């Protein structure tokens, strides 16, 4: 658990047009709905929660946690510590064939083709074995011991040429490998990076993140924040990388390039977004989706950050149509 040294104090300035938006009202009637919070600058435009929840209670944010990779790797690039053209094997000589020849840029853009599968509808998909290596799931009976993140990522094989990939091949294992690289190459520990990000955000509550059995933060999906603090987190992108005191924190040029460059698109019905440097964007909006119904979307023009938290209770914990409705609804709200 990490807390901020100073809190970004928010004032209520409710926008009733957001609360009454028909698309949002439909989403809030869904049994999966947990909470929503929309902030512009330091004003809460709208927030609401299910009857058994609140906007100040911590909630799993799943893959929205990946945005930490964008922030940390941007800092290391500005310090000359990392090259995105370098291959993974240059930083992790022990890595398996699934990632050894892949450039870091390909991992950041979800442009790696290998044998790792992330199919939530397949109970035998590799993403569920990954959960054991992240410490989220108990080993199966035929496993002698709990696997580590290092062991898991080293065993991935089947790298294929990533040229001409125009649609993102989403793999949370990419994030796991990047986490290992950052842990090895950064002059600071990842724990210190997390603390510094928290101070730049100004959480009122706390940021929680799980650790793998071998001690790596689960940036691929292990973070927890309240809806209000998740919206606060999004504001650092609205501020173009400035912290709550107006000081430079994130690599603003890296963020700007991430918004403007060509990158693989997401699949339908979210094809309007690209996956660029470990964030989702269309050039104006920045954010990320999370398994189970989570979404953070930030409008870089109106400086509005909207968080949306859910608990999808279908068999697979995922619904592409629902996620698309959340993303498009947040886009409409942010522009108001």
Backbone bond lengths (Angstrom), bond angles and torsions (degrees), N, CA, C in turn:
res aa  C-N    CA-C-N  psi(-1)  N-CA   C-N-CA  omega(-1)  CA-C   N-CA-C  phi
1 X - - - 1.463 - - 1.528 109.84 -
2 X 1.325 117.24 134.08 1.463 122.59 -179.71 1.522 109.10 -128.19
3 X 1.318 116.04 133.68 1.463 121.50 176.54 1.522 109.29 -113.90
4 X 1.328 116.73 163.09 1.462 122.67 179.30 1.516 110.33 -93.51
5 X 1.334 116.02 145.28 1.465 119.69 177.88 1.534 111.48 -67.39
6 X 1.330 115.75 -35.05 1.461 121.17 178.14 1.524 108.85 -131.22
7 X 1.311 116.36 144.00 1.460 121.88 -177.18 1.528 110.36 -99.49
8 X 1.325 116.57 135.55 1.463 120.70 171.08 1.524 107.39 -74.62
9 X 1.321 116.38 105.05 1.462 121.34 -177.08 1.523 109.39 -75.05
10 X 1.319 115.56 132.02 1.460 121.51 -177.33 1.524 110.65 -113.39
11 X 1.320 115.27 147.69 1.457 121.74 174.14 1.523 109.49 -115.64
12 X 1.306 116.20 148.61 1.459 120.87 178.85 1.522 110.44 -84.07
13 X 1.315 115.73 125.28 1.463 122.49 175.47 1.532 106.76 -140.81
14 X 1.327 114.49 72.83 1.447 121.01 -168.12 1.522 112.68 -65.41
15 X 1.309 114.71 136.18 1.462 122.89 176.68 1.529 106.69 -108.28
16 X 1.316 117.07 103.29 1.468 120.50 -174.78 1.521 112.58 -65.68
17 X 1.329 117.01 -21.53 1.464 118.79 179.30 1.523 111.61 -67.87
18 X 1.334 116.95 -27.05 1.467 120.04 176.94 1.520 109.50 -72.34
19 X 1.327 116.23 -48.75 1.456 121.17 -179.39 1.532 111.89 -57.23
20 X 1.319 116.28 -34.38 1.469 120.56 -175.96 1.527 113.44 -93.68
21 X 1.342 117.08 3.52 1.461 119.44 -179.40 1.529 109.14 -61.06
22 X 1.324 118.76 125.60 1.480 120.55 -173.80 1.522 113.58 -60.46
23 X 1.336 118.04 -37.75 1.467 119.98 -179.78 1.524 110.81 -67.14
24 X 1.339 116.24 -38.53 1.457 119.49 178.52 1.528 111.00 -69.08
25 X 1.305 116.65 -40.67 1.469 119.83 178.69 1.532 110.74 -60.08
26 X 1.319 116.10 -37.15 1.468 120.24 177.79 1.522 110.32 -64.00
27 X 1.340 117.08 -45.38 1.462 120.51 179.99 1.530 111.37 -64.23
28 X 1.321 117.03 -37.95 1.455 120.56 -177.93 1.528 112.20 -72.27
29 X 1.314 116.33 -19.67 1.470 119.77 175.39 1.528 112.09 -81.21
30 X 1.328 116.11 -15.01 1.460 120.34 -179.69 1.526 109.41 -68.56
31 X 1.322 116.99 138.65 1.470 120.69 -177.80 1.526 112.68 -63.93
32 X 1.334 117.20 -16.40 1.464 120.55 179.30 1.527 112.98 -77.60
33 X 1.322 117.66 -17.96 1.467 121.96 -172.82 1.521 112.13 -61.96
34 X 1.348 115.56 130.91 1.468 122.07 174.29 1.523 111.42 -109.23
35 X 1.352 117.32 -57.70 1.462 119.42 -176.59 1.521 110.67 -165.45
36 X 1.338 114.70 158.25 1.459 122.32 174.85 1.520 108.21 -140.67
37 X 1.325 116.35 146.85 1.465 121.04 173.92 1.517 108.51 -147.96
38 X 1.340 116.66 130.80 1.460 123.01 178.45 1.519 109.02 -121.77
39 X 1.330 115.99 124.44 1.470 122.07 -177.57 1.520 108.97 -126.31
40 X 1.331 115.88 138.12 1.465 122.31 171.65 1.524 107.46 -125.50
41 X 1.310 116.74 120.84 1.470 121.67 -173.18 1.529 108.40 57.73
42 X 1.319 118.72 -113.53 1.468 120.52 177.71 1.527 111.31 -117.02
43 X 1.334 116.36 25.00 1.464 121.78 -177.70 1.530 110.52 -113.56
44 X 1.326 115.68 129.73 1.458 120.70 173.42 1.524 107.95 -82.55
45 X 1.329 115.84 111.86 1.462 120.48 -179.77 1.517 112.03 -81.69
46 X 1.319 115.28 -30.50 1.459 119.70 -178.58 1.511 109.12 -169.10
47 X 1.315 117.68 139.38 1.451 121.98 169.95 1.518 109.15 -151.88
48 X 1.311 115.30 148.03 1.462 120.83 -178.83 1.518 107.73 -160.05
49 X 1.328 115.20 160.18 1.460 120.25 -179.96 1.516 110.03 -148.19
50 X 1.310 115.56 161.29 1.462 121.15 174.33 1.529 109.37 -64.02
51 X 1.312 116.40 161.38 1.461 121.18 -176.06 1.519 112.93 -58.75
52 X 1.331 117.00 -31.06 1.464 120.26 -177.86 1.523 112.61 -100.12
53 X 1.337 117.09 19.95 1.468 120.60 -176.88 1.513 109.18 -143.86
54 X 1.349 117.42 179.97 1.465 122.11 175.78 1.517 109.08 -151.19
55 X 1.320 116.43 166.81 1.469 120.59 -179.55 1.519 112.48 -79.85
56 X 1.334 117.39 -3.27 1.471 120.47 179.26 1.527 112.69 -108.50
57 X 1.333 117.58 -0.36 1.458 120.76 177.82 1.522 110.95 -87.11
58 X 1.341 117.89 139.49 1.469 119.67 178.37 1.518 111.54 -66.60
59 X 1.320 115.25 147.81 1.472 123.00 -174.91 1.529 106.97 -147.82
60 X 1.296 117.30 144.74 1.460 119.77 175.66 1.526 110.34 -60.47
61 X 1.338 116.40 132.05 1.466 120.52 176.69 1.533 111.19 -105.75
62 X 1.333 116.17 -2.45 1.456 121.52 175.92 1.542 111.91 50.22
63 X 1.330 118.29 -128.45 1.470 120.66 -170.70 1.517 114.58 -72.62
64 X 1.319 118.18 -6.10 1.467 118.71 171.17 1.529 109.47 -60.40
65 X 1.331 116.10 -23.40 1.471 121.69 175.31 1.524 111.76 -56.31
66 X 1.343 117.56 -25.23 1.466 121.44 -178.22 1.527 112.64 -60.96
67 X 1.325 117.52 -22.10 1.469 119.84 179.94 1.522 111.73 -62.51
68 X 1.323 117.55 -21.69 1.468 119.66 175.15 1.531 110.96 -62.81
69 X 1.323 116.13 -34.92 1.467 119.75 177.75 1.522 110.16 -61.34
70 X 1.340 117.02 -43.65 1.466 120.39 178.05 1.530 110.83 -57.54
71 X 1.326 116.48 -46.22 1.466 120.40 -177.24 1.524 111.65 -65.59
72 X 1.328 117.20 -45.14 1.465 120.53 -176.15 1.516 111.15 -71.10
73 X 1.329 117.21 -44.80 1.459 119.32 -177.22 1.523 110.85 -67.72
74 X 1.340 116.95 -31.59 1.467 119.87 175.65 1.524 111.61 -62.39
75 X 1.322 116.48 -40.12 1.466 120.40 177.82 1.524 110.96 -65.04
76 X 1.335 116.82 -43.13 1.465 119.87 -177.63 1.524 111.74 -68.85
77 X 1.323 117.28 -31.70 1.467 120.15 175.68 1.526 109.92 -65.14
78 X 1.326 116.76 -43.10 1.470 120.44 -179.65 1.528 111.32 -65.15
79 X 1.329 116.56 -25.15 1.470 121.06 178.77 1.526 112.34 -89.42
80 X 1.325 116.85 -1.96 1.456 120.70 179.96 1.517 113.97 74.92
81 X 1.322 116.91 18.50 1.464 121.15 -176.88 1.522 111.45 -81.22
82 X 1.338 116.93 -33.41 1.457 121.67 -175.62 1.521 111.72 -124.43
83 X 1.316 115.86 150.74 1.460 122.48 170.69 1.522 107.94 -120.28
84 X 1.320 117.43 126.26 1.457 120.47 -179.07 1.525 112.22 -73.47
85 X 1.331 116.82 -13.58 1.464 120.36 176.71 1.528 111.98 -84.12
86 X 1.322 116.61 -15.46 1.466 120.50 -178.89 1.523 110.09 -69.22
87 X 1.311 116.16 151.90 1.459 121.48 176.85 1.524 110.24 -87.59
88 X 1.295 115.42 153.98 1.462 120.78 -176.32 1.524 111.31 -55.86
89 X 1.323 117.95 -38.95 1.467 121.10 -176.75 1.521 112.54 -62.33
90 X 1.331 117.43 -21.76 1.459 120.38 178.56 1.530 111.39 -70.08
91 X 1.320 117.35 -24.26 1.457 122.12 178.32 1.525 111.99 -104.48
92 X 1.340 116.27 -30.62 1.469 121.14 -179.54 1.527 108.29 -126.70
93 X 1.336 117.86 85.47 1.467 120.35 -176.69 1.529 113.71 -61.70
94 X 1.335 117.37 -20.82 1.456 120.43 -177.74 1.526 113.53 -90.35
95 X 1.322 117.42 -0.64 1.466 120.22 -174.78 1.524 110.63 -64.61
96 X 1.328 116.52 149.14 1.454 121.31 -179.74 1.515 112.89 -75.91
97 X 1.330 115.86 177.28 1.462 121.22 -173.57 1.522 113.39 -68.10
98 X 1.336 117.86 -16.73 1.457 120.13 179.73 1.512 113.77 -66.87
99 X 1.352 116.35 -22.42 1.470 120.12 -177.02 1.530 114.15 -130.79
100 X 1.297 119.64 -12.68 1.458 121.74 -171.83 1.522 113.34 -52.41
101 X 1.332 116.88 -43.75 1.472 120.90 -174.57 1.530 113.07 -93.18
102 X 1.311 117.88 1.19 1.467 120.52 -176.59 1.527 110.82 -82.30
103 X 1.333 118.59 130.91 1.463 120.81 173.92 1.534 110.33 -69.12
104 X 1.311 116.50 150.38 1.467 120.04 179.10 1.518 111.51 -57.39
105 X 1.340 116.45 -36.24 1.464 119.96 -179.70 1.528 111.06 -58.68
106 X 1.310 117.48 -36.96 1.467 120.66 179.93 1.520 111.44 -66.41
107 X 1.331 117.22 -37.04 1.454 120.35 177.17 1.528 110.31 -66.15
108 X 1.327 116.49 -41.42 1.464 120.72 -179.23 1.523 112.28 -64.55
109 X 1.335 116.88 -30.88 1.464 121.66 -176.20 1.524 113.11 -99.23
110 X 1.330 118.13 7.78 1.472 121.42 -176.00 1.524 110.19 54.52
111 X 1.341 115.34 50.16 1.462 121.56 179.88 1.524 111.70 -117.54
112 X 1.319 117.30 28.35 1.460 120.89 -179.38 1.521 109.67 -103.64
113 X 1.320 115.17 131.22 1.459 120.54 174.14 1.528 108.66 -109.76
114 X 1.310 116.05 118.16 1.463 121.41 174.13 1.528 108.39 -152.98
115 X 1.324 117.07 -166.74 1.460 120.43 -173.33 1.528 114.53 -83.80
116 X 1.332 118.14 -2.73 1.463 119.70 177.93 1.533 108.91 -70.99
117 X 1.329 116.22 131.75 1.466 121.09 179.55 1.519 110.17 -117.23
118 X 1.317 116.05 138.18 1.461 122.09 176.74 1.530 107.46 -126.35
119 X 1.303 114.36 76.88 1.457 122.23 -178.76 1.522 107.61 -118.06
120 X 1.336 116.12 102.19 1.456 120.35 -175.08 1.536 112.45 -66.27
121 X 1.324 116.55 -15.21 1.459 120.50 -178.98 1.526 112.34 -89.76
122 X 1.343 116.34 -5.13 1.462 121.98 -179.91 1.530 109.09 -109.82
123 X 1.333 118.77 111.44 1.464 120.40 -177.26 1.524 113.53 -64.89
124 X 1.327 117.26 -14.06 1.468 120.97 179.08 1.533 111.82 -102.49
125 X 1.318 116.77 10.34 1.462 120.80 179.72 1.527 110.72 -63.36
126 X 1.341 115.58 150.99 1.462 120.83 -178.69 1.524 113.12 -62.43
127 X 1.340 116.53 -24.21 1.472 118.63 -177.77 1.529 111.32 -64.00
128 X 1.333 117.38 -24.99 1.467 119.88 178.27 1.530 110.91 -80.62
129 X 1.335 117.15 -30.94 1.461 120.11 171.48 1.528 109.89 -68.69
130 X 1.327 115.72 -36.26 1.473 120.68 175.77 1.529 110.25 -57.61
131 X 1.323 117.52 -36.68 1.463 120.40 -178.94 1.523 112.00 -63.53
132 X 1.330 117.55 -28.63 1.463 120.19 174.03 1.526 109.66 -67.87
133 X 1.340 116.62 -43.41 1.461 121.43 179.96 1.526 112.36 -67.94
134 X 1.340 116.32 -20.88 1.464 120.69 176.78 1.523 111.92 -91.51
135 X 1.327 116.74 -5.30 1.453 120.24 179.65 1.510 114.56 84.31
136 X 1.327 117.64 14.45 1.464 121.89 -177.57 1.526 112.84 -93.51
137 X 1.314 117.08 -17.70 1.463 121.21 -173.31 1.531 108.22 -137.15
138 X 1.322 117.46 140.54 1.455 120.83 178.46 1.520 110.34 -71.03
139 X 1.333 116.84 147.20 1.469 119.35 177.81 1.522 111.21 -61.54
140 X 1.320 115.83 151.07 1.460 120.30 175.85 1.519 109.82 -72.31
141 X 1.307 117.36 166.01 1.456 121.79 -174.69 1.521 113.74 -61.78
142 X 1.344 116.14 -27.82 1.457 118.40 -177.10 1.526 113.21 -89.41
143 X 1.341 117.37 4.69 1.461 120.88 175.58 1.516 109.50 -93.08
144 X 1.318 116.58 130.85 1.458 120.49 -177.40 1.529 111.57 -69.24
145 X 1.322 116.22 -35.61 1.451 119.87 -178.89 1.521 109.48 -153.29
146 X 1.302 115.37 167.24 1.459 121.06 178.17 1.522 109.58 -66.32
147 X 1.339 116.69 130.07 1.455 119.87 179.85 1.518 110.40 -78.23
148 X 1.323 115.89 158.49 1.457 122.00 176.56 1.518 109.70 -104.44
149 X 1.332 115.92 165.86 1.461 119.78 178.31 1.525 110.78 -65.74
150 X 1.322 116.83 -35.94 1.465 120.73 177.47 1.520 110.10 -63.32
151 X 1.329 116.95 -48.79 1.469 119.88 179.75 1.522 111.09 -60.22
152 X 1.315 115.91 -44.34 1.469 120.15 -176.51 1.524 111.46 -63.01
153 X 1.323 117.31 -50.64 1.472 120.09 -177.33 1.524 111.79 -68.21
154 X 1.331 117.81 -31.28 1.467 120.28 178.97 1.526 112.21 -69.47
155 X 1.334 117.23 -22.97 1.466 120.74 -177.08 1.533 112.89 -88.27
156 X 1.328 117.93 -6.22 1.466 119.84 179.45 1.530 109.40 -72.68
157 X 1.311 116.81 132.36 1.466 122.27 -176.67 1.531 110.03 -126.51
158 X 1.336 114.91 -172.99 1.465 121.04 169.00 1.510 116.03 81.64
159 X 1.331 118.91 31.40 1.468 120.25 179.22 1.525 110.81 -62.47
160 X 1.338 115.32 135.71 1.461 122.02 176.10 1.524 109.14 -123.28
161 X 1.297 115.88 159.40 1.457 121.89 178.11 1.522 109.78 -56.35
162 X 1.354 116.13 127.35 1.461 119.94 -176.37 1.532 113.16 -96.67
163 X 1.300 118.11 10.27 1.459 120.68 178.48 1.530 110.55 -65.72
164 X 1.323 115.20 149.69 1.470 122.92 175.62 1.523 114.03 64.42
165 X 1.315 117.74 24.44 1.462 120.73 174.15 1.528 107.97 -84.43
166 X 1.302 117.05 116.92 1.466 121.15 -179.03 1.522 112.93 -108.93
167 X 1.336 116.42 -13.98 1.462 121.39 177.74 1.519 108.29 -118.41
168 X 1.314 117.17 131.11 1.456 121.77 -176.13 1.526 111.32 -58.43
169 X 1.328 116.15 134.87 1.463 123.24 174.86 1.535 106.11 -104.50
170 X 1.326 114.85 87.67 1.465 121.20 -167.82 1.528 111.57 -68.41
171 X 1.330 116.06 120.63 1.453 122.99 179.79 1.532 109.37 -139.93
172 X 1.321 116.11 113.83 1.467 118.93 177.44 1.523 111.93 -66.05
173 X 1.333 117.46 -20.27 1.465 120.42 175.93 1.526 111.13 -61.52
174 X 1.348 117.43 -28.96 1.465 119.64 174.52 1.524 110.38 -56.66
175 X 1.325 115.80 -43.55 1.458 120.88 179.80 1.519 110.78 -65.07
176 X 1.331 116.96 -39.82 1.462 120.75 179.01 1.529 110.92 -60.70
177 X 1.334 116.70 -43.07 1.468 120.61 179.56 1.526 110.12 -66.84
178 X 1.330 117.03 -42.72 1.466 119.89 177.45 1.524 111.18 -61.89
179 X 1.323 116.86 -37.35 1.462 120.54 177.58 1.520 110.47 -60.45
180 X 1.317 117.18 -43.45 1.464 120.79 177.91 1.531 111.08 -62.04
181 X 1.330 116.28 -40.99 1.464 119.95 -179.61 1.530 110.34 -65.03
182 X 1.325 117.03 -44.49 1.461 120.13 -179.77 1.524 110.41 -63.60
183 X 1.323 117.26 -40.83 1.457 120.54 179.96 1.526 111.35 -62.41
184 X 1.326 116.36 -34.71 1.465 120.62 -178.07 1.525 112.37 -79.78
185 X 1.324 117.17 -37.20 1.460 120.64 -169.21 1.527 114.46 -97.45
186 X 1.308 117.96 -24.94 1.460 119.39 -176.09 1.523 111.38 -70.85
187 X 1.333 117.33 138.64 1.470 119.63 174.80 1.520 112.66 -69.80
188 X 1.328 117.33 -13.17 1.462 122.12 176.38 1.520 108.93 -110.40
189 X 1.309 116.62 155.11 1.456 119.88 173.32 1.531 108.98 -71.63
190 X 1.320 115.70 156.78 1.458 118.96 177.33 1.521 110.99 -65.05
191 X 1.325 117.55 -27.98 1.469 120.47 175.95 1.520 110.96 -62.81
192 X 1.332 117.02 -40.29 1.467 120.65 177.93 1.523 110.37 -67.18
193 X 1.335 117.15 -40.47 1.467 119.93 176.56 1.532 110.43 -58.19
194 X 1.316 116.75 -44.26 1.463 120.88 -179.47 1.526 110.22 -62.50
195 X 1.318 116.96 -42.42 1.467 121.07 179.07 1.525 110.74 -63.47
196 X 1.319 117.51 -41.56 1.462 120.83 -178.87 1.529 111.10 -68.48
197 X 1.321 116.84 -37.62 1.468 119.86 175.89 1.523 109.54 -62.98
198 X 1.323 117.25 -43.50 1.467 121.06 178.84 1.530 111.02 -59.03
199 X 1.323 116.95 -41.40 1.468 120.03 178.96 1.523 111.22 -67.11
200 X 1.320 117.08 -34.99 1.468 120.70 179.18 1.526 111.48 -70.22
201 X 1.346 116.79 -28.09 1.459 121.94 -177.61 1.521 111.76 -84.30
202 X 1.326 117.16 -43.78 1.458 121.37 -177.74 1.517 114.01 81.31
203 X 1.340 116.23 51.81 1.463 120.85 179.12 1.530 111.12 -63.11
204 X 1.322 116.40 143.33 1.462 120.06 171.20 1.523 110.93 -87.84
205 X 1.329 116.21 -28.32 1.449 121.13 176.30 1.513 109.51 -100.57
206 X 1.314 116.98 -124.93 1.458 120.97 -179.42 1.517 110.04 -144.64
207 X 1.334 115.18 154.97 1.459 121.94 172.76 1.522 107.61 -100.43
208 X 1.318 115.93 125.12 1.455 121.88 177.84 1.514 108.21 -110.47
209 X 1.340 116.84 140.01 1.461 119.81 174.36 1.519 108.81 -147.00
210 X 1.320 115.66 136.77 1.462 120.57 179.96 1.522 110.42 -79.30
211 X 1.331 115.41 161.26 1.452 122.44 177.71 1.525 109.36 -117.48
212 X 1.313 115.63 146.17 1.460 120.27 173.64 1.527 108.82 -70.53
213 X 1.346 118.38 165.53 1.469 119.88 178.15 1.522 113.84 -55.93
214 X 1.350 117.45 -26.63 1.459 120.12 177.77 1.524 112.65 -99.27
215 X 1.336 117.33 15.46 1.462 121.08 166.53 1.513 117.50 91.07
216 X 1.346 118.74 13.79 1.465 120.47 178.35 1.528 110.44 -90.14
217 X 1.333 118.47 134.58 1.472 119.80 173.96 1.526 110.09 -60.44
218 X 1.319 116.18 137.56 1.468 120.71 -177.20 1.520 110.37 -84.21
219 X 1.341 116.34 69.44 1.461 120.85 179.15 1.526 111.93 -64.15
220 X 1.312 117.38 -17.97 1.463 119.35 -179.69 1.515 112.59 -72.13
221 X 1.347 117.61 -13.41 1.462 117.50 177.53 1.512 115.85 168.84
222 X 1.319 118.70 16.56 1.457 121.08 -172.43 1.508 116.55 -99.31
223 X 1.340 118.78 11.16 1.460 121.23 -176.76 1.519 113.24 -85.50
224 X 1.329 116.11 152.71 1.466 122.70 174.73 1.530 109.06 -135.65
225 X 1.329 115.72 133.50 1.463 123.06 177.35 1.516 108.88 -147.54
226 X 1.313 116.39 157.97 1.460 119.79 169.72 1.524 108.86 -73.97
227 X 1.323 116.70 163.08 1.468 120.47 177.75 1.521 110.70 -60.15
228 X 1.326 116.32 -39.59 1.460 119.96 -178.76 1.525 111.16 -67.78
229 X 1.338 116.66 -42.45 1.466 119.22 179.71 1.521 112.04 -73.08
230 X 1.327 117.90 -29.40 1.461 119.65 175.12 1.527 109.95 -66.23
231 X 1.327 117.47 -39.29 1.466 120.14 175.11 1.528 110.31 -64.93
232 X 1.325 117.02 -37.98 1.476 120.30 174.10 1.531 110.10 -59.19
233 X 1.324 116.03 -44.10 1.462 120.48 178.63 1.523 110.71 -55.82
234 X 1.326 117.18 -43.16 1.454 120.84 -179.49 1.515 113.98 -63.00
235 X 1.333 116.16 -25.75 1.469 119.79 -177.37 1.526 112.97 -64.33
236 X 1.336 118.01 -23.26 1.467 117.93 179.16 1.526 110.74 -65.37
237 X 1.337 116.73 -27.59 1.464 120.59 175.56 1.529 110.22 -79.06
238 X 1.332 116.78 -33.86 1.467 120.36 175.50 1.526 110.92 -66.03
239 X 1.334 116.25 -31.67 1.477 121.51 179.46 1.527 111.70 -87.34
240 X 1.326 117.14 8.20 1.468 122.30 -179.72 1.528 111.58 56.59
241 X 1.328 115.67 40.15 1.459 120.65 172.84 1.509 116.04 93.76
242 X 1.331 118.27 -1.19 1.466 120.06 178.56 1.520 110.37 -77.47
243 X 1.348 116.12 147.63 1.455 119.39 176.22 1.527 110.09 -82.35
244 X 1.329 117.96 -175.94 1.464 120.73 -174.79 1.523 112.69 -68.62
245 X 1.331 117.32 -13.94 1.463 120.84 178.43 1.527 112.13 -97.18
246 X 1.324 116.81 1.54 1.463 120.77 -179.19 1.512 113.99 85.77
247 X 1.341 117.40 10.51 1.464 121.44 178.75 1.530 110.44 -90.90
248 X 1.328 115.90 152.31 1.459 120.22 177.70 1.526 109.67 -66.52
249 X 1.312 115.46 132.06 1.465 120.16 177.98 1.523 111.00 -130.67
250 X 1.308 117.53 -65.79 1.468 120.99 179.32 1.524 110.08 -79.17
251 X 1.309 116.28 164.17 1.459 123.03 178.16 1.528 108.62 -78.56
252 X 1.333 116.99 96.79 1.467 121.22 -173.77 1.524 112.06 -65.85
253 X 1.333 117.48 -35.37 1.468 119.13 179.85 1.524 110.55 -68.97
254 X 1.317 116.76 -35.03 1.464 120.75 176.14 1.519 110.56 -65.45
255 X 1.328 116.78 -41.13 1.460 121.19 177.23 1.521 110.83 -64.08
256 X 1.330 117.01 -46.97 1.463 120.35 -179.28 1.529 111.52 -61.43
257 X 1.317 116.20 -41.57 1.468 120.13 178.47 1.524 110.40 -65.44
258 X 1.324 116.69 -36.38 1.462 120.73 -179.95 1.520 111.31 -62.24
259 X 1.335 116.58 -33.20 1.454 121.15 -179.85 1.526 112.14 -76.94
260 X 1.317 117.51 -32.50 1.467 120.57 -170.53 1.521 114.25 -97.33
261 X 1.318 118.70 -19.73 1.469 121.37 -173.02 1.527 111.87 -79.51
262 X 1.328 114.46 160.77 1.451 120.00 172.63 1.525 109.20 -72.73
263 X 1.315 116.44 139.11 1.456 121.69 179.54 1.524 107.92 -156.89
264 X 1.335 117.79 162.09 1.467 120.17 -178.86 1.526 111.81 -60.68
265 X 1.314 115.84 141.85 1.456 120.33 176.86 1.527 109.67 -82.82
266 X 1.321 115.93 160.12 1.450 120.00 170.25 1.524 108.98 -77.53
267 X 1.310 116.63 169.99 1.458 120.61 178.11 1.525 109.95 -80.33
268 X 1.307 116.25 162.19 1.459 121.12 173.98 1.533 109.26 -60.55
269 X 1.318 118.68 143.38 1.474 128.05 7.33 1.537 114.17 -94.90
270 X 1.349 117.77 17.06 1.470 120.59 178.02 1.527 111.05 -106.37
271 X 1.335 116.51 30.98 1.454 120.36 -175.59 1.529 112.38 -67.83
272 X 1.345 117.32 -13.94 1.461 120.24 178.32 1.529 111.34 -70.58
273 X 1.334 116.96 -10.08 1.464 121.23 178.70 1.523 110.56 -105.75
274 X 1.341 116.51 147.20 1.459 123.13 173.11 1.534 108.82 -110.10
275 X 1.342 115.40 155.37 1.466 119.51 175.48 1.525 107.82 -104.90
276 X 1.324 115.68 107.35 1.463 121.35 -171.87 1.533 110.53 -132.10
277 X 1.325 115.97 117.65 1.469 121.28 176.27 1.526 112.66 53.78
278 X 1.313 115.30 41.96 1.464 124.07 175.06 1.529 113.87 68.48
279 X 1.317 115.12 33.19 1.460 120.56 167.04 1.518 108.81 -145.72
280 X 1.317 115.86 163.13 1.460 122.07 177.80 1.515 108.67 -102.81
281 X 1.322 117.06 135.08 1.465 120.30 -175.52 1.529 111.10 -156.60
282 X 1.321 115.19 156.09 1.462 120.70 169.25 1.522 110.16 -118.06
283 X 1.328 116.96 11.22 1.459 122.41 -177.62 1.514 112.54 104.57
284 X 1.318 116.09 -24.77 1.462 121.83 177.08 1.531 111.17 -116.38
285 X 1.316 115.41 -46.87 1.462 120.63 -179.19 1.526 110.31 -92.00
286 X 1.324 115.58 145.38 1.465 122.89 178.80 1.519 107.37 -129.11
287 X 1.316 116.87 141.13 1.456 118.21 176.26 1.502 112.70 175.44
288 X 1.325 114.82 -161.03 1.460 120.87 177.46 1.518 108.81 -163.91
289 X 1.329 114.75 149.43 1.460 121.69 174.55 1.516 109.73 -95.15
290 X 1.333 116.17 163.67 1.451 121.42 176.83 1.509 110.79 -141.26
291 X 1.312 116.15 143.23 1.460 122.57 179.16 1.530 110.80 -52.20
292 X 1.319 115.53 144.07 1.459 120.23 176.05 1.508 114.98 86.92
293 X 1.362 117.17 0.78 1.465 119.62 175.64 1.509 116.15 109.35
294 X 1.354 117.43 26.14 1.471 120.28 -178.80 1.538 109.83 -99.72
295 X 1.328 115.86 146.77 1.466 119.48 175.06 1.524 109.77 -155.51
296 X 1.328 114.53 138.54 1.459 122.45 170.28 1.513 107.33 -123.57
297 X 1.339 117.05 126.34 1.458 121.18 178.51 1.520 109.49 -133.22
298 X 1.333 115.04 133.11 1.468 121.98 -176.79 1.523 108.75 -124.59
299 X 1.322 116.05 130.10 1.463 122.13 175.82 1.522 107.57 -95.08
300 X 1.329 116.97 113.16 1.463 120.18 -176.90 1.523 112.49 -74.88
301 X 1.340 118.05 -11.39 1.468 120.68 177.25 1.523 111.66 -89.40
302 X 1.322 117.12 -49.70 1.474 119.86 180.00 1.524 112.12 -85.88
303 X 1.350 116.36 -6.38 1.476 122.46 179.53 1.534 111.35 61.27
304 X 1.325 115.36 38.56 1.459 121.46 -178.48 1.517 110.13 -108.75
305 X 1.337 115.83 135.03 1.457 122.06 178.42 1.525 108.82 -119.78
306 X 1.331 116.58 124.81 1.461 121.75 -179.85 1.525 110.15 -122.93
307 X 1.316 115.56 126.63 1.460 121.24 175.55 1.524 108.98 -109.24
308 X 1.324 115.74 145.75 1.458 121.13 179.47 1.519 107.92 -140.19
309 X 1.343 116.25 125.47 1.461 121.98 -176.04 1.524 110.10 -120.91
310 X 1.323 115.77 141.00 1.465 121.77 -176.27 1.518 110.49 -144.42
311 X 1.321 114.35 167.59 1.467 121.82 169.37 1.531 107.05 -133.80
312 X 1.321 115.93 91.98 1.460 120.33 177.41 1.523 108.81 -72.43
313 X 1.310 116.22 126.98 1.463 120.45 -173.67 1.521 112.96 -111.09
314 X 1.323 117.10 19.72 1.456 118.68 173.57 1.524 109.39 -75.96
315 X 1.303 117.04 173.84 1.471 121.52 -172.39 1.517 112.73 -58.32
316 X 1.330 117.21 -34.61 1.459 121.49 -174.54 1.528 113.52 -98.74
317 X 1.325 117.28 -9.00 1.456 119.66 -178.56 1.518 113.33 68.92
318 X 1.316 116.62 18.68 1.469 119.77 -177.29 1.522 109.68 -149.33
319 X 1.329 115.67 145.79 1.460 121.65 179.55 1.527 107.50 -151.39
320 X 1.321 116.72 105.28 1.464 121.53 -174.94 1.527 111.77 -62.24
321 X 1.331 117.17 -37.43 1.463 120.20 179.04 1.522 110.59 -65.42
322 X 1.309 116.90 -43.97 1.462 121.43 178.02 1.522 110.66 -60.95
323 X 1.332 117.20 -45.96 1.464 120.93 -178.80 1.524 111.32 -62.58
324 X 1.325 116.35 -38.02 1.459 120.04 177.80 1.520 111.01 -65.16
325 X 1.333 116.61 -40.53 1.465 120.32 178.31 1.516 111.05 -64.33
326 X 1.329 117.24 -39.04 1.468 120.62 177.16 1.524 110.13 -62.45
327 X 1.332 117.28 -48.27 1.465 121.22 -177.20 1.529 111.87 -62.24
328 X 1.326 117.36 -46.95 1.464 120.05 -178.09 1.530 111.49 -68.95
329 X 1.330 117.15 -33.71 1.467 119.85 177.41 1.521 110.82 -67.57
330 X 1.328 117.57 -43.75 1.463 120.37 177.77 1.529 110.74 -63.00
331 X 1.322 116.57 -36.24 1.469 119.40 177.65 1.517 110.66 -61.97
332 X 1.326 117.74 -42.27 1.466 121.30 178.83 1.524 110.83 -64.86
333 X 1.320 116.51 -41.97 1.467 120.99 -178.30 1.513 111.71 -65.33
334 X 1.329 115.70 -42.41 1.475 119.68 -176.54 1.523 112.43 -62.46
335 X 1.317 117.54 -29.14 1.454 120.60 -176.17 1.529 113.08 -83.54
336 X 1.335 118.15 -10.02 1.461 121.37 -177.37 1.530 111.87 -71.89
